[in-house]
């Protein structure tokens, strides 16, 4: 028996936009160590750090970049997307904060497709079924949210790992 899909999908939303923020403790690690580890993570995670990192300030412990994440939904038809979003990272002694915001997506199978904002296809964190493409959106967000969680777990592990030499 096929699993029945629910009519709603909880999304992390702030002011009508997808917004993810994590503040994590890393005991015994200085701001400068966290900052340097985060820079290495950006390079490893997003391949071309010069394209991804738009601004960094070691003194303030901040890195701001634009990441691109490939997402594919598979069913009878596979749809592939690039999801672009802003990553804001701030290091402090013993902790860090990371934010993912300003999400947009582009369908890869079309040469004319442009990035379109993921702003407001939902109400109060629930996808609005009235919007065209409900089934595709549901599949898309069910792939996006776990992929973002994987990125956050990888960041946390990378920052806790002592490979500073």
C-alpha positions as CSV (number, residue, x, y, z in Angstrom):
1,X,0.0,0.0,0.0
2,X,1.4,3.4,-1.0
3,X,2.1,5.9,1.8
4,X,-0.4,8.8,1.7
5,X,1.1,12.2,1.5
6,X,-0.2,14.8,3.9
7,X,-1.5,18.2,2.7
8,X,1.1,20.2,4.6
9,X,4.8,20.2,5.0
10,X,6.4,22.1,7.9
11,X,9.0,24.6,6.6
12,X,11.3,26.8,8.7
13,X,9.8,30.2,7.8
14,X,10.6,33.7,9.1
15,X,8.8,36.7,7.7
16,X,7.3,34.5,4.9
17,X,10.7,33.2,3.7
18,X,12.5,30.0,4.3
19,X,15.0,30.7,7.0
20,X,17.3,28.4,8.9
21,X,19.5,29.5,11.8
22,X,21.6,27.3,14.1
23,X,23.7,28.4,17.1
24,X,26.1,25.8,18.3
25,X,28.6,25.6,21.1
26,X,32.2,24.3,20.5
27,X,33.8,24.3,23.9
28,X,37.5,25.1,24.1
29,X,37.8,26.4,20.5
30,X,38.7,30.1,19.8
31,X,37.0,32.4,17.4
32,X,40.0,32.4,15.1
33,X,40.1,28.6,15.1
34,X,36.4,28.3,14.3
35,X,36.7,30.9,11.6
36,X,39.6,29.1,9.9
37,X,37.8,25.8,10.1
38,X,34.7,27.4,8.6
39,X,36.7,28.7,5.6
40,X,38.1,25.2,5.0
41,X,34.5,23.8,5.2
42,X,33.3,26.4,2.6
43,X,36.1,25.2,0.2
44,X,35.3,21.5,0.8
45,X,31.6,21.8,0.7
46,X,31.0,24.2,-2.2
47,X,34.1,23.4,-4.4
48,X,34.8,26.9,-5.6
49,X,35.2,29.1,-2.5
50,X,36.1,32.2,-4.5
51,X,32.7,31.9,-6.2
52,X,30.8,31.0,-3.0
53,X,32.4,33.4,-0.4
54,X,31.4,36.9,-1.2
55,X,32.7,38.6,2.0
56,X,34.8,37.5,5.0
57,X,36.1,39.4,8.0
58,X,38.5,37.5,10.3
59,X,38.5,40.2,12.9
60,X,34.6,40.1,13.2
61,X,34.6,36.3,12.6
62,X,32.1,36.6,9.7
63,X,31.8,34.8,6.4
64,X,29.0,35.5,3.9
65,X,28.5,33.5,0.8
66,X,26.1,32.2,-1.8
67,X,25.8,28.5,-2.1
68,X,24.4,26.3,-4.8
69,X,22.9,22.9,-3.9
70,X,21.7,20.4,-6.5
71,X,18.4,18.8,-5.8
72,X,16.6,16.1,-7.8
73,X,13.1,14.8,-7.4
74,X,12.5,11.3,-8.8
75,X,9.2,9.7,-9.6
76,X,7.9,8.8,-13.0
77,X,9.7,12.0,-14.2
78,X,12.9,13.3,-12.7
79,X,13.3,17.1,-12.2
80,X,16.7,18.5,-11.3
81,X,17.2,21.9,-9.7
82,X,20.0,24.1,-8.5
83,X,19.0,25.8,-5.2
84,X,20.8,29.0,-4.5
85,X,20.9,30.5,-1.0
86,X,22.8,32.9,1.2
87,X,25.0,31.4,3.9
88,X,25.9,33.8,6.8
89,X,28.4,32.4,9.3
90,X,29.6,34.1,12.5
91,X,32.3,32.7,14.8
92,X,32.7,33.6,18.5
93,X,34.9,32.0,21.1
94,X,33.4,28.7,21.9
95,X,30.4,29.0,19.5
96,X,29.1,29.8,16.1
97,X,26.0,30.9,14.3
98,X,25.0,29.9,10.7
99,X,22.0,31.2,8.8
100,X,20.6,30.0,5.4
101,X,18.2,32.4,3.8
102,X,17.2,34.1,0.5
103,X,16.5,30.8,-1.3
104,X,15.8,30.5,-5.0
105,X,15.8,27.6,-7.4
106,X,16.3,27.0,-11.1
107,X,15.1,24.0,-13.2
108,X,18.2,22.5,-14.8
109,X,16.5,20.8,-17.7
110,X,15.6,24.1,-19.4
111,X,18.1,26.4,-21.1
112,X,15.7,29.4,-20.4
113,X,15.1,28.7,-16.7
114,X,16.1,31.5,-14.4
115,X,16.4,31.4,-10.6
116,X,13.0,32.0,-9.0
117,X,12.6,32.9,-5.4
118,X,11.2,30.3,-3.0
119,X,9.5,33.2,-1.2
120,X,5.9,32.6,0.0
121,X,4.6,29.5,-1.7
122,X,3.2,28.7,1.7
123,X,1.3,30.2,4.6
124,X,2.6,29.9,8.2
125,X,5.1,27.3,7.2
126,X,2.6,25.0,5.4
127,X,2.7,24.7,1.6
128,X,-0.5,26.2,0.0
129,X,-2.1,23.5,-2.2
130,X,-3.7,26.1,-4.4
131,X,-0.3,26.9,-5.9
132,X,0.3,25.3,-9.2
133,X,2.6,22.3,-9.1
134,X,1.7,21.2,-5.5
135,X,2.9,17.7,-6.1
136,X,6.3,18.9,-7.5
137,X,6.7,21.4,-4.7
138,X,6.0,18.8,-2.1
139,X,8.6,16.4,-3.6
140,X,11.1,19.3,-3.9
141,X,10.8,20.4,-0.3
142,X,10.9,16.8,0.9
143,X,14.4,16.6,-0.8
144,X,15.6,20.1,0.1
145,X,15.1,20.1,3.9
146,X,17.0,16.8,4.5
147,X,19.8,18.0,2.2
148,X,20.1,21.2,4.3
149,X,20.2,19.2,7.5
150,X,23.1,17.1,6.0
151,X,25.0,20.4,5.4
152,X,24.4,21.6,8.9
153,X,25.6,18.3,10.4
154,X,28.7,18.3,8.2
155,X,29.4,21.9,9.3
156,X,29.1,21.0,13.0
157,X,31.4,18.0,12.6
158,X,34.0,20.0,10.6
159,X,34.1,22.8,13.1
160,X,34.5,20.4,16.0
161,X,37.4,18.5,14.3
162,X,40.9,19.6,15.3
163,X,42.9,19.6,12.1
164,X,44.4,23.1,12.5
165,X,48.0,22.3,11.7
